[in-house]
Amino acid sequence: MATVEERVKQVTGRLLKIDPASIKTGDNFGADLGAESIQSVELVASFEEEFGIEMDEDAALAVTTVGSAVEFITQVCNEQGVQI
């Protein structure tokens, strides 16, 4: 099974139409990967669907890097008792 990081990169790559293999954990969604504000909202929704969780939208949108997203999603999964 894919790790949280691999799944975050897959979802990000699919939504932003970039190769997931080129995405690094330090990449900023906006500055490095080109996500616009509407795409950031779509990313949050896609992550919720991928992991079967519900995230606070404001807190999720405050996450700016791929690595931070991995940590945030892991934390939310743990809080919500979702197996990852």
N, C-alpha and C positions, 0 to 999 in steps of 0.2 A: 504493500500500500504506500502511496505517495506521502511524503512528509507535508507538514503544514506549509513549509517554505515552497516546496515544489508545487503544491496546489495553488498557493497565492500567485506564484509566477505564471502558472498555466492560465488562471482566470484573468490576470492582468494582461498577459500577452494576447489572449483571445479578444478581450474587449478593446484594447488599444491597437490591435492589429500589428503586433511586433513579435519577434521570435522570443519565446519564453527563455531560451538558452542564453539570450543576450542580456537578460535582466539580472542585475546584481542587487544584493541585499541593501547596499547603501544608496541605491537609486531613489531619487525624489520623484514621486508620481507626476508632479507638474513640471518641474524644471528639467529633469532628466528623461522622463518617459513621455512628456507632452500631453498629459491628461488635462483636459479643461474642466471647469467646475461641474458641468453636467455629467461628464464622464466619471468624476469622483463620486457623485451620487450613484451612478450606475455600478461602479466598482463595489460600493458598500452593499448594494442590493445583491450583486453577484456573489460576494463573499458570504452573505447571509444564506443564500440559496445553496452554495457549495458546501458549507459547513453545517447547515441546519440550525442556525443560531439567529438570535435577534440582537442587534447592536444599537446602542444609543447613537443616533445619527450625528449629533454634534461632536461627541467624543470620537466617533469613527472618522469623521471628516477632518479632525484635528491631527490625525495620523498622517505623516508626510512622506515616510520612506517605506520601502518594501520590508526591510527588517523590522521596523516599528509595527507594521501591519501584522507580521507573523507573530510578534510578541502580544499584540493587542488581541488578535483572534484566538491565540492559545489561551490567554487569560479568560476571555469571554466563554470559550468552550468549557474550561475548567469550572467557571462559576455556574454555568448552566447544565453541568453534568453531561456534556456531549463528548462522546468518545472520539479521539482524534488519532 
